[in-house]
Amino acid sequence: MAVSTIIGIDFGTTTSAVGVFQNGRVEVVPNRHGDMETPSVVAFTRDGIRLVGRRALEYSILHPESAAHRVKLELGGTWTFEHAHERHSAEEVASWVLNDLRESAEAHLGRKVSRAVLTVPAQFNLVQRTALAEAAERAGIEAVRMLNEPTAAALHYGFGHGEEHAFLVFDMGGGTLDVSVVEVGDGVVQTKGTGGDSNLGGANWDRRIADRLLAEFARQHGFRPNDRAALRRLEDAAEKAKIELSSAGSTAVSLPCLAVDGHRPVHLETTLTRTRLETMTQDLLLKCEQPVRQALDAPFGINDMAEVDRFILAGAATRMPMIARLARKLTRGREPQRAVGPYAVASGAALQGALIGGQLNEDLLLLDVMSLPLGIETGDERMCLVIDRDTTIPSRRSEVFTTVWDGQAVAQINVHQGRRSLARYNKKLAVLELALPPAPRGEPSIEVAFDIDANTVLHVSAKNLDTGETVSVRPDLRTAAHAALQRSDPDKAVVVREL
């Protein structure tokens, strides 16, 4: 097999990293500043110069209106970033960060690279995954594989282990929490269950601290600053305080000239303790427990914490001591493992890239899962599952449906992804329309089949089992990402029911 270089990219909410496999091991690539992590931030100077990474983050403190932060959470949506009367999609902004990572890898390797394994939160839906692949394409990168972030961390930690181990990977970064139960051993890495919260991460703690600092400023000076630059400085100070409190019992926050009272500059001077932080974020910590239970409640997985050999903490937000205490509570006193380090996800992606590219001759089978179920909308507007959550991919599943009305001329198949019981609250991916000959309701037999490959590329088909007529689609998820498929024909909205 020809050998090719496939890098591994961890595109994060707040920071990103890239790994490469060379000289028999994974190396995390430093960027042009010598940093192993690159802030996932883009900014434009007043002269129109585009900044990425550390320089963009520094510039954004005084010019917050010029910068885009946490764009990862906007992928697959309608969010735009406006600069100089031009609007840029989340995919375009993300591509600038990905391009910077690619260039760092090329500088490190001394040659061009164009292929990568990209990691994504396990709870990302297919539209979000496709949006990230589009961003990579804009950056000159072919996404050869999408890998769930906790699976990548488990691959990094478990690679080379001959004996079988079950890992629970608790991966919390800046904006998302993912939990996966992964079995590693005998040449197989298999995800057994997943859980997560796409709106829970270190940024939630940052916002609580920023709110606390803002309230303290108001107590000291009798008003709240509303200048965007001041609020951005508060957010930056909040993140730094959170990091400091991971290793210290208290930290001083000093923000000189934060606002102006009349013509007099006013400052913020206060102290925040770890105890205070933990008290005011106790509800956030409690929210972390549900994804763990969810991952252990998989239909085909490991359902008892006693069967888990190691509780792995990954992601920068897990450095908070309260997260380690939570892990000990959930495992009845066992100490969590931190050996994966802060770059485990990028390293696992690079390992997978080396396996695909032929740099590693290991016989390793990686089996990931569908974290969110796939199904169609039935006549009562409910979500009927065709592929359940935590189903190992690739997978092909089908169900048989029938019509709602007498003489129905068209069966409209609305394809959705999500956990909600009502289809309209899930993400619509595609619409198929199958022509039907006149027949009484309930008589036609319509087989709907979903076929999803290891790269989460979905094909959907609908077949009239009575006539043999078939329609199929590979959903245009880029179109779905921009809500073009969110409309429904009101005359065809209720079309099928379970047979």
N, C-alpha and C positions, 0 to 999 in steps of 0.2 A: 504494500500500500504506500502511495506517495505521502511524504511527510509535509505538512503545512502548519504554519503558525496561526493558531486561533487564540486570541486573547480572551480574558474573562473580565467582564465589566459589572461592577456593582454600582448602579446608578441610584443614589440615595436621595432622600428628601432634603437633608441638610448638607451632607457631604457624599462624595463619590470616590471610588477607588478602582484601579485597574491592575490585574495580575497577569503575568506571563509565565510560561513554563520553559525553562532553559537550564542547561547544565545539570539536568537530572532533578531539578526542584522548582517549586513555585517561587517567583519573586514578585513582590508588590512594587509597582513602578513609581518612582518619585516624579513629581511634576516639575515644571521649570523652576519652581522656588525651592525644590528639594523636599517638599512635603509629600507624605504618603497618601494624604487625603486632600481632595480638591473640593472646596465649597461649591455646592450646586446652585450657584448664583450667577446671574448675568446682569450687567449694567451698561449704560451708555453715558459717555461723558457729554459735556455741553458741545463739544466739537464733533460729536457723532461717532467717536471711537468706541468700539464694543470691547468690554472687559469681561473676562470669565474667571471664576474662581476667587482666589484670595484678593486680588486687586478689585474685583467687582464688589466683594463683601466689604472691604475697607471703604470704597467710594460710596457705598450705599448708606453708611452711617450718617453722613452729612447730606446725602442726596437720595433719600429713600424712594422718591417718585421715579427715579431713573432706573430702578433695579427690579428684577423678578426673582423671588425666592420660592422655594418649595413647589416648583413647577411639576414635579413628579405626581403630586396629588391632583393635578389638573388634567393629566393625560386622558384622552378619550372624551373630553367635555367640550364646552363651547367657550371656555375662558380664553381671553386674549390679553396680550401685553402691548400697550400703545406707546410708541416713541416716534417723535418727529412726524406726527400725523399718519403713521403707518401702524397697522395692527399685525401682531405676530401670534400665531397659534402656540399652544403649549408644546406641540410636537416640534415646531421650529425652534423655540427657545431651548428645549431639551437637546436638540441636535447640536447646538453650539457648545454645550457642556460635553456631550459625547465626542464631538470633534476634538475638543481640547484633550480629552483622555486618550483618544486614538493617537494624536500627535505626540503625547508624552510617551506612549508605548513605542512608537516608531523611533523617537530619539533615543530611547533606552536600548532598543534592539539594533538600531542602525540600519533598518530596512522598513519598507512599506508593509503595512498590515491592513487587511480589509474585511476580516471575518472575526466574529466574536460570539461567545456565549454570554447572553444577557440574563441577569437575575431580576426577578420581579417578586413583589409581595405575594404570598400564597393566595391571598384574598382578592388579587386583581382579577377582574373579569376579562373575557376575551377581547372586548373593545379596548380596554386599557392596555392589554398586552400587544394588540395590533398597533395601537398608537405609539408604543415604545419602539416597536420594530420599524415603524415609519420614521420616527425621529432618528433611529440608527441609520436608516437608508439615506436620509438627508445628509448625515455626517459621513457618508462614504463607507458605511459598515454594513455587511451582510450579517443578519442575526441568524446564525446556524442552529441555535437552540435557545429556548426560553426555559430557565431553571428557577424553580421556587427558591426564594432566599434561604429558608431553613434547611431545605434539602442540600443546597450548596454548602452551608455551614457544616452539616452532618458529613458530607462527602469529604470536606477538608479534614475534619476531626477523625473520621473512621477509616480513611484510606490506608490500606496496608494491613488492617486488622484481619487476621485469618479467622479468629473465632467470632461468633455472632454476638452482636450487642444491639440493644434497643436504646436509642437516644430520644429524649424529649428536648427539642431545640426551642428555646424561648428567645425570639429575635425581635427586639424592640429598638428601632432607630428613631430618627427625628419625628417622623409622622405616622408610622404604622407599626402595629404589633402583629407578628405572625408566630404561631405555635405549630410545630409539626412533630409527630412521632415517627421516627425513622429507624428501620432495621438495617444494620450493616453487617456483612459477613459472607464468607463463601462466594466472593465475587459478585454479590448483589447488594445494591443500595436501594431499598424500597420504602417509599413513604406509606405509612399505614393509616395516618389520620391527620387532619389539619383543623386549625381554628384561627381566629384572628379578629382584629378590629382595625379597619382602614382609617379610623379617625382617632387613634390613640397612639401617642409616642412622646418623645422627650419634649416636643414643642408644647404639649399640653401643660407640662410642668413649668416651662418657660413663661407661658401666658399667666399662670397663677402667680408666679413671682413678680412678673411685670405689673399685674393688677395690684399686688400688695405694695410694691414700690410707689405706684401712682397714688394709692390711698395714703401712704405715709407722706408723700410730697404735699398732698392736699391738706393733711393734718398740720404739717409744719407751716404752710404758707397760705392756706385759705383758698386756693384755687388749683385747678388741674390744667397742666399744659396740653394743648391740642395741636401743637405744631408737629408735623410729620417727622421732622428730624429729631425732635425731642423724644417722641414716642419710639422711634427706631433706636435711639441711644438706650432707652429703658429696656427694650427687648434684648439688645446686645448685653446689657449689664445683667439682665435676668438669666440669660444662658450662662454667662461666666460665673454667676453666683451658684447656679445649680452644679456646675462642674466642680467648683471649689468645695462645695458642701459634700461632695462624694468622698473627700479625703479629710475634711476638717469639720469640727463641730460648729464653727461659726465663720462668717465672712463679713467684711466691711464693704459697703457699697458707697462709692463716692462719685458723684456726677456734678462737677462744677459747671456753673452757667447753663443749667438745664433749661431755664426759661427766664423771661424778663417780667418784672413787676413794676409797671410804670417805665422808668428808665434804669431801674436797678436790677442787675443780674441776680438770680437766686439759684441756690444749689440744693442738691439732695445728699445728705449724709445720714446713713443709717446702718444698722447691723442686722443681719439675718442669721438665724440659727438653724441647724439641721432639724432640731426638734420642731421648730415652728413650721419649717417647710413640710415635714412629714405630717403634721397635724392638718395643715390646710390643703393637703393633696391626698388625704386618706381615701376619699371617694374614687380618685383615679386609680389608686392601688387596688381597690376592690374590683374595679372594672377589668383588671388584668387576670382575674381568676377564671372568668367565664370562657375565654379562648382556650385555656388549659383543659377545662372540663369538656369543651367541644371537641378538642383533638383526641381526647380519650373516649369519646362517645361515637367514634366512627363506625359505620356499618360493618366494615371488614377488617377492623384494626385491633389494636391493643387497648383494652378497656379498663385496665387496673394499673395505678401508679406503681404498684409493687413489682410489675413486670418490666418496668423501665430501669435500665442499668445506670444511666447517667442523665442528669438534668443539666443541659448545656445552656449557658447564657451567651447570647450573641447580640451585637448592636450596641452602640455607644450609650444609649439610655439605661442599659442594664448595669452600668457602673454605679448607679445609685444604690447605697446600702439597703434601702428599703426593698429593692427588688430581690436582692440575695436573701433577705429575711422571708420574703414571700415564698421563694423557692424552697427554703428549709421548712416552712409551714406546710406546703403542699406535699412535700416528700417525707413528712414526719421526722424531720431532724437531719436528713442527709445534706451534705454540703454540695452546692452546685459546682459545676466545672467551669472554669474560665480559660482553660488552656487554648481555646480556639483563637483568642486575641481579637483585636478590633477589625482585622482584615480577613476574617474567616470566609465571608461570603464571596469576596473577590477571589480568594485563593481557591475555593471550591469550584468556582466558575472556570478559573484557569486550568484546574485539573481536568474538568470535563472537556475543555477545549483541547487539551493535550491528548486525551483519549480519542476524541473525534478526529483530530488532525494526524494521528499516528505517531506522535512523539512518545507516547507511553504504549507499551505492548501488553499491558495488563488486560486480562479477560474480565471486564467489569460490565455488569448490566445495571443500568440506572432506570428505576421504575418510579415515575412520579404519578401524581393523581390530579383529578379534577377537584379543585377546592370548592367550587360553587356548582350547584346542580344545573342541568340543562333540561328544558321542557318546552311545552307549547300551551297556549291559552285555550281552554275548553269553553263550551257554550255557557257555563255559569261563571265565566271570567276567572276561573281558578287556574293555578299553575299545575299542570300534570307532568310529572317528571318522566323523562326518557333516560337520561343518564344521571344517576344520583351523585351526591357529593362524595369525595374520597374514593371514586372509582378509578382504578389503575388505568392509565393511558399508555399506549393507544387502546381505543375501545370502540366497539360498534354495538349499538342497542336499537331496538325498534319496539313500537307499540301500535296497536290497531285501534282506529277511531271510526266514528260514523257521523252521519249528518244530523242536523237539528230540525230542519224544516222539510216538509213534503215538496218534492220537485226542485230541490236545491240545485242550482246550476253550477255553483262554484264552491269549492272548499277552500277557505282561506286559512292558512297555517301560520300563526304568529309565533315565532321562535323567541324564547326568553331565556335569560340566565339570572339566577339569584335564589335566595332562600325564602322569600316571602310567599305566603300561600296564595295571595291574589296576584295575578300575572302583571297587572299594571304597575305594581311597585317594584318589579324586577326590570332588568335591562333588556330592552327589545333588540334582537340581533338581526332578524330577517323576517320577510313575509313571502310565503309561497302561495300560489293560487293554482289549484287543480280543477280543470273543467270536469263536470259530471253529467252523465245522461240523466234525464228525468227519472225519479224513483221515489217511493215513499220514504219518509224520514226513518233513520235507523237501519235501512236496508244496505246501503253501500258500505263496503269494508275498505278503509283507507289506512294503509300501513305507512307510518312516519318513521323514518330511520335516521339516526344520528351516527356519523362516523367521524371520530376525532383522532388525530395522529399524535405522536410524541411531542410535536412542536405546537400542539393545541390549535392546529388548523382544522376547522370544522366544515364538514359537508353534510347537508340535510337533503333528504329526498322524501317525496310523498308519492305513493303508488296506489292506484285504484285496483284492488285485488280482483275485482270482477271483470274489468276490461283490460288490465295490463298497462294502462296509460300511466306515465311517470313524469314528474317534474322534479328537478333538483337544483340546488344552489350551493355555492360556496359563499357564505354571507360576505357582502362587501362591508367589512367591519369598519373601514375608514369612513364610509358613508354613515354607518350607524353611529360612529363616534361623534359625528356632527349633527346627530338627531334627525337626519333626513328620513329615517325609517320609523320615527316615533308616531307618525300619523297612522290612522286606521280608517278604512272605508266604513262609515256607520251602517251602511246597508249590508256589510259582510262581516261585521265585527264578531258576531256569534255564529260560528260555523261548524264546529265539531264537538263531539262529546265522546267519552270513553265508551267503548263497545263492551 
